[in-house]
Amino acid sequence: MAACRPKRLPAWVFHGDKDGAVPVENSHKIHDALQKLGAPVKLTIYPGVGHDSWTQTYDNPEFWAWLFAQKRDA
């Protein structure tokens, strides 16, 4: 069932609160919807950051540790 997949897929959503291209509310909605499904989801909002939330994310060792700790279920 494709509808159940997001519920099992770990996700970490990142967004800058000053993003002028994509409203930060979109990330809150995605996070809340996944959380409602019981998905393992995290949300990080960077204060004062615009559309470039990836630079701080990629510079964060915690992100890489989390990413490489993810394993596919058998």
N, C-alpha and C positions, 0 to 999 in steps of 0.2 A: 504494500500500500504506500503510494508516494506521499499521501497526506500525513503519514506517521513519521516520515524521515526527519523532518526538522526537529521533532521532539527528541530524537536520539543524537543529533548532531551538535557537538559543542560549538559555541560561537562566542566571540568577544567583539563587541561593537565599539568603534572609536569614532569620535566626532569632536570638532572644534566648536565651541559655543559662539564664535564669531564668523562661522561659515556663511558666506554670502551666496554660494552656489546651491547648496542643499540645506534646507532648514533642519536645525538640530532636533526638532520635534519628530522628524522622520525616524531618527535613530531611537528615540524614546518609544515610539509606536512599535517598531520592530522588536525592540528589547521586551516591551510589555507583552506583546503577542506571543513571543517565544516562551517567556516566563509562564504565561497562562497555560501553555501546552505542557509545562514541566520540563522544558529543555534546559540543559546546562548552559546558561547564557550569562555573560558579564557585560557591563556597560562602563565605558570610560569617556567622560566629557572633559576635554582640555580647555581650561579657562583662557580666554584671550587668543585662542588659535582660530585661524580661518579655515579654508578648505584643505590645507595641508596638515591633516592629522597623522599622516603616515610617518613623517620624519620623527616625531616624538615616540611613536609606537615602535618603529624599527630601532630606535636608540635605547629602548627599554629592555634590559636583559630578562625581566619577568615575562615579557611577551614571548620571547624565544623559548624560554623554559616551558611555558604553558603550551606553546604550539607543538614543540617536539615531544611533549608528554602525551599528546592525543594518540589514541590507538583505535583502529577499526575493530568493531566487534566481530567475533567469528561467526 
